[in-house]
């Protein structure tokens, strides 16, 4: 998967298919709300598994009933790349099974 920085136009276009995700500065972010702390913790573990599978890791924050991600690619000078969007898509696909909104 490419570690080439994506253009602003490409990032904006791709985020249209990832509801709730946003570009904030040099990274894409998303906060999920969950029905309980346990559900948030379970989603955090699931995200960690996805990150290991992709060998691409985000900043991941567990709150009482929230999980927040912030991701960009260090190998691309801290820019958003295809790797980040692939991670976001996998997380977006997994989150509903945990009750995430």
N, CA and C atoms as a LAMMPS dump frame, in Angstrom:
ITEM: TIMESTEP
0
ITEM: NUMBER OF ATOMS
303
ITEM: BOX BOUNDS ff ff ff
-5.0000000000000000e+02 5.0000000000000000e+02
-5.0000000000000000e+02 5.0000000000000000e+02
-5.0000000000000000e+02 5.0000000000000000e+02
ITEM: ATOMS id mol type element x y z
1 1 1 N 0.85 -1.176 0
2 1 2 C 0 0 0
3 1 3 C 0.895 1.237 0
4 2 1 N 0.515 2.218 -0.751
5 2 2 C 1.338 3.401 -0.957
6 2 3 C 1.444 4.273 0.286
7 3 1 N 2.647 4.794 0.495
8 3 2 C 2.858 5.766 1.569
9 3 3 C 3.067 7.147 0.976
10 4 1 N 2.552 7.347 -0.228
11 4 2 C 2.635 8.661 -0.867
12 4 3 C 1.522 9.564 -0.323
13 5 1 N 1.849 10.81 -0.012
14 5 2 C 0.81 11.73 0.473
15 5 3 C -0.296 11.909 -0.564
16 6 1 N -1.525 11.966 -0.096
17 6 2 C -2.669 12.209 -0.973
18 6 3 C -2.944 13.704 -1.048
19 7 1 N -3.509 14.125 -2.16
20 7 2 C -3.865 15.535 -2.326
21 7 3 C -5.075 15.863 -1.459
22 8 1 N -5.252 17.131 -1.171
23 8 2 C -6.416 17.588 -0.403
24 8 3 C -7.702 17.154 -1.092
25 9 1 N -7.744 17.263 -2.405
26 9 2 C -8.931 16.881 -3.17
27 9 3 C -9.231 15.402 -3.01
28 10 1 N -8.198 14.562 -3.097
29 10 2 C -8.386 13.12 -2.959
30 10 3 C -8.821 12.756 -1.538
31 11 1 N -8.23 13.389 -0.554
32 11 2 C -8.632 13.127 0.841
33 11 3 C -10.102 13.491 1.033
34 12 1 N -10.483 14.68 0.577
35 12 2 C -11.88 15.121 0.716
36 12 3 C -12.832 14.155 0.021
37 13 1 N -12.465 13.724 -1.18
38 13 2 C -13.31 12.795 -1.944
39 13 3 C -13.471 11.473 -1.202
40 14 1 N -12.383 10.947 -0.683
41 14 2 C -12.407 9.661 0
42 14 3 C -13.144 9.742 1.34
43 15 1 N -13.042 10.866 2.032
44 15 2 C -13.738 11.007 3.315
45 15 3 C -15.251 11.055 3.144
46 16 1 N -15.72 11.383 1.946
47 16 2 C -17.165 11.378 1.685
48 16 3 C -17.763 9.999 1.916
49 17 1 N -16.977 8.949 1.724
50 17 2 C -17.477 7.587 1.923
51 17 3 C -17.173 7.057 3.327
52 18 1 N -16.663 7.919 4.2
53 18 2 C -16.347 7.54 5.577
54 18 3 C -17.037 8.511 6.543
55 19 1 N -18.343 8.358 6.725
56 19 2 C -19.081 9.286 7.594
57 19 3 C -18.465 9.366 8.992
58 20 1 N -18.4 10.581 9.494
59 20 2 C -17.869 10.818 10.833
60 20 3 C -16.379 11.086 10.864
61 21 1 N -15.67 10.702 9.824
62 21 2 C -14.231 10.962 9.742
63 21 3 C -14.021 12.361 9.194
64 22 1 N -12.979 13.043 9.68
65 22 2 C -12.696 14.41 9.237
66 22 3 C -11.194 14.624 9.154
67 23 1 N -10.816 15.529 8.308
68 23 2 C -9.415 15.946 8.227
69 23 3 C -9.228 17.076 9.226
70 24 1 N -8.307 16.887 10.152
71 24 2 C -7.973 17.912 11.143
72 24 3 C -6.477 18.132 11.065
73 25 1 N -6.085 19.23 10.45
74 25 2 C -4.668 19.504 10.258
75 25 3 C -4.067 18.509 9.298
76 26 1 N -3.101 17.734 9.781
77 26 2 C -2.395 16.786 8.919
78 26 3 C -2.819 15.341 9.169
79 27 1 N -3.99 15.135 9.772
80 27 2 C -4.423 13.772 10.077
81 27 3 C -5.931 13.635 9.941
82 28 1 N -6.386 12.386 9.807
83 28 2 C -7.82 12.141 9.812
84 28 3 C -8.202 11.639 11.195
85 29 1 N -9.399 12.033 11.627
86 29 2 C -9.833 11.731 12.99
87 29 3 C -11.28 11.254 13.002
88 30 1 N -11.598 10.547 14.068
89 30 2 C -12.975 10.12 14.286
90 30 3 C -13.134 9.772 15.754
91 31 1 N -14.255 10.158 16.338
92 31 2 C -14.612 9.739 17.688
93 31 3 C -15.903 8.948 17.607
94 32 1 N -15.87 7.748 18.155
95 32 2 C -17.048 6.89 18.215
96 32 3 C -17.644 6.959 19.619
97 33 1 N -18.964 7.009 19.698
98 33 2 C -19.674 6.918 20.975
99 33 3 C -20.242 5.507 21.061
100 34 1 N -20.125 4.924 22.236
101 34 2 C -20.57 3.55 22.444
102 34 3 C -21.513 3.472 23.624
103 35 1 N -22.269 2.369 23.752
104 35 2 C -23.276 2.283 24.804
105 35 3 C -22.718 2.104 26.214
106 36 1 N -21.455 1.728 26.335
107 36 2 C -20.882 1.515 27.664
108 36 3 C -19.36 1.585 27.595
109 37 1 N -18.736 1.638 28.759
110 37 2 C -17.281 1.617 28.815
111 37 3 C -16.741 0.276 28.314
112 38 1 N -17.415 -0.81 28.672
113 38 2 C -16.975 -2.131 28.235
114 38 3 C -17.001 -2.229 26.709
115 39 1 N -18.06 -1.716 26.079
116 39 2 C -18.152 -1.737 24.611
117 39 3 C -17.028 -0.9 23.99
118 40 1 N -16.716 0.239 24.608
119 40 2 C -15.623 1.078 24.114
120 40 3 C -14.29 0.351 24.234
121 41 1 N -14.079 -0.34 25.347
122 41 2 C -12.841 -1.095 25.532
123 41 3 C -12.742 -2.228 24.51
124 42 1 N -13.85 -2.898 24.248
125 42 2 C -13.85 -3.985 23.262
126 42 3 C -13.529 -3.452 21.869
127 43 1 N -14.094 -2.296 21.515
128 43 2 C -13.777 -1.698 20.212
129 43 3 C -12.302 -1.329 20.143
130 44 1 N -11.748 -0.821 21.226
131 44 2 C -10.336 -0.467 21.262
132 44 3 C -9.46 -1.685 20.959
133 45 1 N -9.797 -2.817 21.551
134 45 2 C -9.035 -4.049 21.297
135 45 3 C -9.191 -4.472 19.841
136 46 1 N -10.398 -4.364 19.312
137 46 2 C -10.644 -4.728 17.915
138 46 3 C -9.834 -3.824 16.986
139 47 1 N -9.792 -2.538 17.282
140 47 2 C -9.004 -1.607 16.474
141 47 3 C -7.524 -1.954 16.552
142 48 1 N -7.038 -2.299 17.731
143 48 2 C -5.636 -2.691 17.884
144 48 3 C -5.319 -3.899 17.006
145 49 1 N -6.242 -4.839 16.925
146 49 2 C -6.05 -6.015 16.078
147 49 3 C -5.967 -5.601 14.603
148 50 1 N -6.866 -4.733 14.174
149 50 2 C -6.856 -4.246 12.79
150 50 3 C -5.539 -3.531 12.504
151 51 1 N -5.103 -2.694 13.434
152 51 2 C -3.845 -1.97 13.239
153 51 3 C -2.677 -2.935 13.079
154 52 1 N -2.637 -3.976 13.88
155 52 2 C -1.56 -4.965 13.748
156 52 3 C -1.636 -5.685 12.405
157 53 1 N -2.847 -6.043 11.97
158 53 2 C -3.004 -6.709 10.676
159 53 3 C -2.491 -5.829 9.537
160 54 1 N -2.76 -4.528 9.617
161 54 2 C -2.347 -3.594 8.57
162 54 3 C -0.928 -3.069 8.783
163 55 1 N -0.353 -3.362 9.941
164 55 2 C 0.949 -2.798 10.33
165 55 3 C 0.938 -1.271 10.166
166 56 1 N -0.143 -0.688 10.666
167 56 2 C -0.319 0.77 10.598
168 56 3 C -1.108 1.175 11.838
169 57 1 N -0.525 2.013 12.668
170 57 2 C -1.087 2.302 13.981
171 57 3 C -1.44 3.778 14.127
172 58 1 N -2.587 4.022 14.72
173 58 2 C -3.055 5.387 14.958
174 58 3 C -2.853 5.746 16.417
175 59 1 N -3.063 7.02 16.721
176 59 2 C -3.241 7.408 18.109
177 59 3 C -4.656 6.96 18.46
178 60 1 N -4.798 6.268 19.553
179 60 2 C -6.057 5.651 19.934
180 60 3 C -6.327 6.009 21.394
181 61 1 N -7.492 6.628 21.647
182 61 2 C -7.815 7.079 22.995
183 61 3 C -9.127 6.461 23.456
184 62 1 N -9.081 5.795 24.598
185 62 2 C -10.258 5.192 25.2
186 62 3 C -10.789 6.127 26.269
187 63 1 N -12.05 6.503 26.132
188 63 2 C -12.731 7.287 27.16
189 63 3 C -13.784 6.422 27.829
190 64 1 N -14.623 7.024 28.663
191 64 2 C -15.633 6.249 29.39
192 64 3 C -16.509 5.458 28.418
193 65 1 N -17.101 6.125 27.461
194 65 2 C -17.897 5.432 26.443
195 65 3 C -17.571 5.969 25.047
196 66 1 N -16.313 6.347 24.87
197 66 2 C -15.855 6.844 23.573
198 66 3 C -14.521 6.214 23.198
199 67 1 N -14.299 6.168 21.889
200 67 2 C -13.012 5.769 21.337
201 67 3 C -12.677 6.793 20.261
202 68 1 N -11.503 7.41 20.381
203 68 2 C -11.075 8.416 19.416
204 68 3 C -9.818 7.938 18.701
205 69 1 N -9.778 8.165 17.396
206 69 2 C -8.612 7.835 16.584
207 69 3 C -8.122 9.083 15.889
208 70 1 N -6.824 9.142 15.729
209 70 2 C -6.171 10.21 14.987
210 70 3 C -5.025 9.551 14.241
211 71 1 N -5.025 9.661 12.92
212 71 2 C -4.055 8.892 12.136
213 71 3 C -3.482 9.68 10.966
214 72 1 N -2.201 9.498 10.78
215 72 2 C -1.486 9.948 9.592
216 72 3 C -0.294 9.018 9.43
217 73 1 N 0.467 9.187 8.358
218 73 2 C 1.55 8.252 8.058
219 73 3 C 2.901 8.904 8.303
220 74 1 N 3.609 8.402 9.303
221 74 2 C 4.93 8.943 9.636
222 74 3 C 5.902 8.802 8.474
223 75 1 N 5.832 7.661 7.762
224 75 2 C 6.747 7.415 6.641
225 75 3 C 6.546 8.389 5.482
226 76 1 N 5.439 9.109 5.49
227 76 2 C 5.151 10.088 4.441
228 76 3 C 5.27 11.508 5.003
229 77 1 N 6.079 11.657 6.024
230 77 2 C 6.28 12.982 6.597
231 77 3 C 5.089 13.494 7.386
232 78 1 N 4.249 12.581 7.884
233 78 2 C 3.095 12.992 8.669
234 78 3 C 1.905 13.385 7.825
235 79 1 N 1.884 12.982 6.553
236 79 2 C 0.771 13.291 5.658
237 79 3 C -0.26 12.167 5.693
238 80 1 N -1.426 12.435 5.135
239 80 2 C -2.458 11.416 4.991
240 80 3 C -2.185 10.637 3.709
241 81 1 N -2.22 9.299 3.833
242 81 2 C -1.951 8.419 2.699
243 81 3 C -3.062 7.376 2.575
244 82 1 N -2.925 6.541 1.57
245 82 2 C -3.851 5.423 1.369
246 82 3 C -3.899 4.53 2.604
247 83 1 N -2.776 4.37 3.289
248 83 2 C -2.733 3.538 4.501
249 83 3 C -3.726 4.043 5.55
250 84 1 N -3.799 5.342 5.706
251 84 2 C -4.694 5.931 6.707
252 84 3 C -6.154 5.691 6.349
253 85 1 N -6.465 5.859 5.073
254 85 2 C -7.845 5.667 4.639
255 85 3 C -8.243 4.198 4.689
256 86 1 N -7.308 3.294 4.427
257 86 2 C -7.596 1.864 4.551
258 86 3 C -7.874 1.507 6.001
259 87 1 N -7.096 2.055 6.917
260 87 2 C -7.33 1.823 8.344
261 87 3 C -8.691 2.376 8.747
262 88 1 N -9 3.587 8.317
263 88 2 C -10.282 4.204 8.657
264 88 3 C -11.445 3.361 8.145
265 89 1 N -11.332 2.84 6.941
266 89 2 C -12.404 2.027 6.365
267 89 3 C -12.598 0.732 7.153
268 90 1 N -11.511 0.09 7.55
269 90 2 C -11.614 -1.145 8.337
270 90 3 C -12.244 -0.868 9.694
271 91 1 N -11.844 0.211 10.343
272 91 2 C -12.412 0.555 11.648
273 91 3 C -13.894 0.898 11.498
274 92 1 N -14.23 1.675 10.47
275 92 2 C -15.629 2.049 10.234
276 92 3 C -16.494 0.808 10.014
277 93 1 N -15.938 -0.2 9.394
278 93 2 C -16.665 -1.441 9.146
279 93 3 C -16.854 -2.252 10.429
280 94 1 N -15.872 -2.237 11.307
281 94 2 C -15.917 -3.022 12.548
282 94 3 C -16.736 -2.358 13.657
283 95 1 N -16.784 -1.053 13.686
284 95 2 C -17.369 -0.315 14.808
285 95 3 C -18.853 -0.614 15.08
286 96 1 N -19.704 -0.744 14.068
287 96 2 C -21.118 -0.984 14.367
288 96 3 C -21.382 -2.266 15.16
289 97 1 N -20.567 -3.274 14.985
290 97 2 C -20.747 -4.525 15.735
291 97 3 C -20.565 -4.317 17.24
292 98 1 N -19.932 -3.227 17.627
293 98 2 C -19.716 -2.907 19.034
294 98 3 C -20.744 -1.897 19.551
295 99 1 N -21.69 -1.522 18.689
296 99 2 C -22.706 -0.552 19.073
297 99 3 C -22.28 0.884 18.897
298 100 1 N -21.207 1.101 18.143
299 100 2 C -20.668 2.454 17.975
300 100 3 C -21.556 3.313 17.089
301 101 1 N -21.595 4.583 17.431
302 101 2 C -22.307 5.585 16.62
303 101 3 C -21.304 6.566 16.101
